[in-house]
């Protein structure tokens, strides 16, 4: 019999609500991937990144999106099934 799968959670301080929110690895992947797509299409950075840091990151939108995620400034929200208001 299989054990139920436990999802890893990542805590990030939300810039909107100012509180710590736990995201699953799937939510994090979706948020970072969506933000990386926005960055690759020309969206402005939401964090200060020096030219040296950009060189170190090799101008990779995923790395920039991960930095934004870790600082809690990604403008994407997660709606979970039990949290919908009617």
N, C-alpha and C positions, 0 to 999 in steps of 0.2 A: 504494500500500500504506500502511495506517495505521501510525503509530508507536504503540508501547505507551504507555498512559497512566500517567504518574507521579503518585502521590498525594502531596499535601503532608502533612508530618508536623508535629505540635505536641508539643513536649517539656514535660512537667509533672512536678514532683516529687511522687511518690505519698506520701500520709501513712501508708499501711500499711507499705509496704516501705522507704520512705525513700530511694528511688533515682529517677533520671530515667527516665521511660517515654515513648516516642514513640507518639503516637496519630495515626491518619489523620484527615482532615477528616470522614470518615463516622462514625468512632468518637466523635469529639468532639461532632458534631451529635447523635448518639444519646444520649450521656451528658448533655449540657446540656439537651436536650429532655425527657428523662425526669425530670431533677432539677427543671426548671421546672414540670413537671406536678405533682410532689410539693409544691413550694412553693405553687402555686396552690390546692392542696387543703388547705393549712394546715400543712404541715410546718415545723418551726422552722428558722431560718437557722443555718448552720454557721460563719458568719463574723460578726465584729462589724461592724454597719452602723449608722452614726449616722443620726438623723432627717434631717439635711441631705443625706446621701448618698442616702437613700431618695427624697427629693424630687427630687434630680438625676436619679436613675434612673427617676423617675415610677412607682415601686412596680412595675416590670416584673419578673416572675419570671424571664424569660430573662436580663436584665441581672444579677440577683442570682446566678443559676446560673452565668453566665460568670465572675463574680467568684469564686465558690466553686471553679470549675474552675481558674482561674489560680492560686489558692492551694493547689490540690491536696487539697481536703478533701471532694470529692464521694464519697459512699459507694457508688459503682457501679464494678464491675470489668468488664474486657473479657476474654472468653475467645476466643482465636484458635485456628483448627483445628490447628495444629502444636504447641500448648502443652497439650493435654489429657493428663492422666495416666490411665493404665489400672490 
